[in-house]
């Protein structure tokens, strides 16, 4: 998960590339998933909940 140009190379290498809604425009087209939330606005939590739900865990925060 990254949000700026310095994250481009690691995101290209990652199995699943994720950026935030206000990430650099280059990353928006590169990533597999773009969060609905902006960086600093619980974007990590959004991704964590997606992963937990995909694994069959109930998300009850």
LINZIBEL-V999120 format. One record per backbone hydrogen bond with DSSP energy under -1.0 kcal/mol. CO is the residue of the C=O (numbers start at 0). NH is the residue of the N-H. Records with the same first field share a line. If there is no record, write none. Layout:
CO->NH ; NH
//
This chain:
2->23
3->6
4->7
6->10
7->11
8->12
9->13
16->31 ; 32
17->1
18->34
19->22
23->26 ; 27
24->28
26->30
32->18
36->20
37->40
41->45
42->46
43->47
44->48
45->49
46->50
47->51
48->52
49->53
50->54
51->56
52->55
//
